[in-house]
Amino acid sequence: MRCIGLVFVTLACTAALNGASSALAQTYPTRTVRFIIPFGPASASDITARLFADRLTTRWGKPVVVENRPGGDGLVAIGAFTGANDDHTLLFGPAGTFAVHPYEYDKLPYDADRDLLPISNVSTIILAFSTPGSLKLGSIGDFVALARANPGTLNAAAASGNADFLLFGFLKSSGLQVAKVPYRDILQAPNDLAEGRIQALMTSLAVVRPQMQAGRVKVLAVTSSRRAPTAPEIPTVAEAGYPSLQLESVVGLFGPRGMPADLRERVAADLASVLDPIIRERLEATGQIVNLRGPTEFGAAIADQRAKLAAIAKVLGIKPAQ
């Protein structure tokens, strides 16, 4: 009888918790919501977050403010986010920024599975494989042939995070001897590419678009599964014959440790409901593909990205943090 009583108490407690969680989802938000961004103003993530924040402010009747916390490869933003430990403080940015942390640091101040709960995928950043226009290369295959014929003479660069892993993992697995050029500010790289100081660059399409439109840079392919809406003439890496370079650089919203699943579903649904043609046009203009998905689908996309980066890390001989 005592065991039966305990079962009833447990069930009652569970029901009460579920009821409280549902009530929270229905009344959320009750005050100002903060979006923490790991980049500075005018970045693609910043623009995206502010567009959605503006629409959500109207929908929720509560302010949604964007706070830029650049620095530390995203660790500054994560520290502000996890330190708040508040379901009204959310993290907004590319999952790839955080997915590479285990390979960049011996010890991390956060646990991704516990502290970064997926709420909604919002978009996919289009990464571009670019070369100088002066080389007159027509495909990735042309670059591979050039690098193979001139070992140790070419230079390459990539944006930090998954773009860096993707490019240099590809070069190593292909047996190509191409020197890595590091940049404190990757925004300087497109000009060096156009001038021929580097011969390959992996970064967002938005970063190289001005030089591409001027004819000084040639984008050979994009790493997304779909072509860029603003540059449909550029093939995907899979279409170019290099499916190993395909990577979906997903961007979205994360909730803190313990944020109930139904609340995350509610926020994701509200994000999807405020998407309008203006947001879609602005996101495409910043080199993104709109891709609204809920917590489960976003979590699966993040898991796929982590698996891809883990395989590349093995190629590069990098072990994750313990």
N, C-alpha and C positions, 0 to 999 in steps of 0.2 A: 504493500500500500504506500509505503514511504517513497519507493521508486516512482510509482504512478504519480504521486504528488509532485515529485521533482520534475517529471516530464511536463505536467500541466503548468508548473511555474515557468519552466524554460520556454514553452510555447507561448505563454502569455507575455513574457519579456520580449521574445522575438517579435510578436505581433505589435507590441507597444513601440519597439524601435522602428519597425517598418512603417507604422502609422506616423511616427514623428518625422521620419525621412520623407514620406509622401507630403506631409504638411509643409515641410521646409521647401520642397520642390515647387509647391503651389504658390507659396508666398514670396519666393526669391525673386529679386533681391529686396532687402529691407533698408538698404543704405547704399552709399557710393561703392561702385565696383571699380577695381584697379586692374589694368592690363600692364604687366611688367614686360618690357621689350628688351632683349639683349643687344640691341643696336641703337645707333643714334638717330636723330630726326632725318626724315627724307629717305631712309632706307626702304626697301620694298616691304619688309615686315612692319615698319612704322606706318607707312601709308595704308597698308591693308588693315592694321589694327585700328587706326583712327577712323577709317570709313565705317567699319562695323561698330565701333564704339559710338559713333554719332547716331547710327540707326537704332542701336540698342537703347541708348538714352531715351529716345522717343518712345520706343516700345515698352520699356520697363518703367518709365516715369521716375527713374533714379539716374544720377550722373554716372557715366562710365568714362573714366579718365585713363589716359595712356602715360606711363612713366618710362622714360628711356634710361636704361641702366647698362650702357656699353662697357666693355672691358673684360679682361680675364677669360677670353674665349667663351663668354657666356656665363662664367661662374659668378660674376658680380650680380647679374640678374637672377640667377638661381638662388643665390644667397638671400637676396631681398625677398624673393618669393617664398622660399621655405621658412625663412625667419618670421614672416608674417603669420604663417600657419592659420590661415583665415580663408573661408570659402568665398569671400568677396574680393580676394586678391588672387588673380589668375596669371599664368605665364603664357605669353604669346610669342611664337617664333618657329624657326625651322627645326624639325626633330633631328636633322643631321648635325646641327651645332652641338647637341648634347650626346648624340650617339657615338661620336669619336672620342669623347672624354676618357673612357677607360683605356684608350691606347695612347693618350697624351700625358696622363698623370699617373704617378705611382699609387696615389690614394685620393679618393674623392670625398668631398664633404657632404655628399648626398647619395641616396639610393634611387636610381631612376625608376625601378619598378614600384617602389613604395611612395616616392615623393613627387613623381611626375605622372599624374593620372590623365590619360587621354580623354578629352571632351569632344573636340571636333576638328577634323581635318578641314581646312578652309581652301587651300590651294596647293599647287605644285610649282616650285620654282624651276624654270627651264634652264638647265645647265648647257653650255655651248662649248664645243671643241673647236677652237679657232686657230688660224695661222696667219702670217702676214700676207697681204694681198700681193706683195712683190714676188712671193714664191710661186704664185700661180698654180697652187695645188687644187685639184678638183675633188679630192676625196680623202678619207682617213687612210685608205690604202696607199695613196700617193705619199702621205706623210710617213707612213711606216717604211715604204721603200726608200725614201730620202734618208731617214734616220739609219736604216740598215746599211745604206751605201756610204754613210759618213759618220761612223761610230765616234762618240765622244766630242763631236763638234757642235751639236745643237743644244739649245737651252729651252727649258720649259718652266712654266709657273702655273699655280692654281690657287683659287680661293681656299682659305683654311677650312677644315672640316671634311665633309664627304667628297667635295670636288678634288681636294688634294689627294685623298686616298684613292679615288677612282682613277685619276690620271696616272699617278706614279705606280699604282698597282698594275695598271694596263701596260705601261712602258716596261716594267720589270718582267711581267709574265710573257711579254712579247720578245724579251731578250734584247731590248733596245737600249743603247748607252746614250742617254740624254741627261744633261746636267740640270739639277733643280736650282732655280733662282728664287730665294725667299723674298717676300715683300711684307713690310709693316703695314702698308696700305695697298690693297689689291687694286684700288681704283687707278693706280699709276701704271699698272701692267698693260692695259690696252694701248696706251701711247707707245710703250716700249715694243709691244708686238707690232704695231703699225710701222715703227722705225726699223724693225728687223733685229732688235737687240735680243729678243727672245723669239723662238720659232713655233711655240705651241702654248696655248693658254686654255685652261679649263675654269670657267667662271660663269656667272649668270649671263643669260643672253642680254639682259637689260644693260649690263656694264659695257659690253662690246658693241652694242647696237649703233651708237653714233659713228664709231670708226668703220663699222660694217657698211652703214649707209653712205659713208664718204668713199667707199671702195678701197680703203686702206687695210682692211681686215677681211679675211674670208672665213666665214663660219662653215665648217665642213659637215657638222651634224649636231643634233641636240640629243641629250641623254634620256629625255622623257619618252614614254610609250606612244605619245601623240605629238604631231607636229605643232609648232608654235602658231597660235591663231594669227599673230601679227607678222609672221614670216613663214607662210606655208610652203615656200619653195625650198626650205632647208629640210633635208631628210632626217629621220631619226637614226640613231646609231644602229638599231636593228635593221632598218632598211639599207643602211650603208654596209651591212655585212659584219658588224661588230656588236652582237647582242650582249657580250660580256660588259660593255660600257653602259648598258641601260641602268638607270637608277632614278627612282621617283623621289625627288627632294621635297618631301611633304612639309607643309607649314600648317600650324594650327594652334589650338588653345588647350592648355593643360590646367588641371585642378590640383589642389593640395592633397596631402595624405589624409585619407579618411573621408574624402568627399563622396557622398552617397551616389550610387549608380543612377538612381532615378533623377537626381538633381543634375548630373552630368548630361543625361539624356534630354532633360528640359532645356538646358542652356544650348545644347547642340541644335535642338529643334528651333529655338528662337533665333540662333545665328542663321539657319537656313531660311527662316521666314522673312528676314530683312534683306536678303540678297536681291538686288535690283539691277537693271541694265547699266546704271552708272557705275556701280561697284564692279561689275563684270568688265566693263570697258577699261576702268582704271587699273584693275589687276592685270589684264592682258597687256596694257601699255607698259607695265613694270616687269614684263617678262614672266608672267605667271599664267597658269591654267587653273581656272576655278574648279574646285573639287570638294564640294561640301559632303562630308561623311560623318556619321555619329561615332560614339566612343568605341564600339566594337570594331568597326571598319578601320578607324584611325589607328587603334591599337594593333590591328593585323598589319597595316601598312608600315608601322614603326618596327614591328617584329621582322618583317621582310627586309627592311633597310638595315637593321642590326645584323641580320644573318649575312647580308651581302658584304657589309663592312668587316665582319669577322673573317670571312673568307679572304678578303683583300689583305687584312692584317697578317694572315698566315703567309701570304705571298711575300709581303714586305718584311716578314720576320719580326713583327711587333706583337708582344704579349699584352693582354689586358691587365688592368690593375686588379690586385687581389682584394 
